[in-house]
Amino acid sequence: MKLTKTSIKGMFQVKSNGKSRLVTHNKVPGNSVYGEQLLSINGEEYRVWDPYRSKFAAAFLSGMTKLPQIKEKRILYLGVSTGTTASHFSDILNNGILFGIEFSPKVMRRFFRLAEQRTNLIPILADARRPEEYSPFVYEVDLIYQDIAQPDQATIFGRNALEFLKSGGLGFLAIKSQSIDVVLKPDEIFSKQMAVLEQEFEFKIQEYQSIDAFEKKHAVIIIRKP
């Protein structure tokens, strides 16, 4: 298998039997987080990054060119769930850190167990709608990553970005149209969410991309805070 670098530091592609897959260097050798395949390449272990389970991998393979770097960054992850994507970020972060916000106690227990193995992950049981409740535990971050299926997705993101995102920092916002309105067309919903980010919060849209090939009626928006 041939290992090649991608535009995202710490994310690699491997080609085997004519098929290309994304991988990260496993921070906890021998451990598979969500049933992903483990590959041995040049004496090192790598984890296959499934784009059907991760919006970041899906966005990369959908052709987005302005995805944020992860290595050495401080990240606030809203809607971290059990940690599928966060575990790959953990592989990449090195000396960076990720604050994972999750509302469900049952789900958070699984993420907490993951964080016991990966010390650059900090689990916080909280409601992302109320950033003031966890502001004592989160400091200024370089990146906010949000994957929350709620009607007010853009507003939740905006409030957290105003509170925690540094000036010039980036945001990755995964939008699920069906969680906002089941009647309107997805493109119309995505446009309205971008309008909220630009007009109400004065963020700059850097890139927008549908990820329908991996997640139906989903899109990713990259923003920059002035």
Rosetta blueprint (number, residue, H / E / L):
1 M L
2 K E
3 L E
4 T E
5 K E
6 T L
7 S L
8 I L
9 K L
10 G L
11 M L
12 F E
13 Q E
14 V E
15 K E
16 S E
17 N L
18 G L
19 K E
20 S E
21 R E
22 L E
23 V E
24 T E
25 H E
26 N L
27 K L
28 V L
29 P L
30 G L
31 N L
32 S L
33 V L
34 Y L
35 G L
36 E L
37 Q L
38 L E
39 L E
40 S E
41 I E
42 N L
43 G L
44 E E
45 E E
46 Y E
47 R E
48 V E
49 W L
50 D L
51 P L
52 Y L
53 R L
54 S L
55 K H
56 F H
57 A H
58 A H
59 A H
60 F H
61 L H
62 S L
63 G L
64 M L
65 T L
66 K L
67 L L
68 P L
69 Q L
70 I L
71 K L
72 E L
73 K L
74 R E
75 I E
76 L E
77 Y E
78 L E
79 G L
80 V L
81 S L
82 T L
83 G L
84 T H
85 T H
86 A H
87 S H
88 H H
89 F H
90 S H
91 D H
92 I H
93 L H
94 N L
95 N L
96 G L
97 I E
98 L E
99 F E
100 G E
101 I E
102 E E
103 F L
104 S L
105 P H
106 K H
107 V H
108 M H
109 R H
110 R H
111 F H
112 F H
113 R H
114 L H
115 A H
116 E H
117 Q H
118 R L
119 T L
120 N L
121 L E
122 I E
123 P E
124 I E
125 L E
126 A L
127 D L
128 A L
129 R L
130 R L
131 P H
132 E H
133 E H
134 Y H
135 S L
136 P L
137 F L
138 V L
139 Y L
140 E L
141 V E
142 D E
143 L E
144 I E
145 Y E
146 Q E
147 D L
148 I L
149 A L
150 Q L
151 P L
152 D L
153 Q H
154 A H
155 T H
156 I H
157 F H
158 G H
159 R H
160 N H
161 A H
162 L H
163 E H
164 F H
165 L E
166 K E
167 S E
168 G E
169 G E
170 L E
171 G E
172 F E
173 L E
174 A E
175 I E
176 K E
177 S H
178 Q H
179 S H
180 I L
181 D L
182 V L
183 V L
184 L L
185 K L
186 P H
187 D H
188 E H
189 I H
190 F H
191 S H
192 K H
193 Q H
194 M H
195 A H
196 V H
197 L H
198 E H
199 Q H
200 E H
201 F L
202 E L
203 F L
204 K E
205 I E
206 Q E
207 E E
208 Y E
209 Q E
210 S E
211 I L
212 D L
213 A L
214 F L
215 E L
216 K L
217 K L
218 H E
219 A E
220 V E
221 I E
222 I E
223 I E
224 R E
225 K L
226 P L
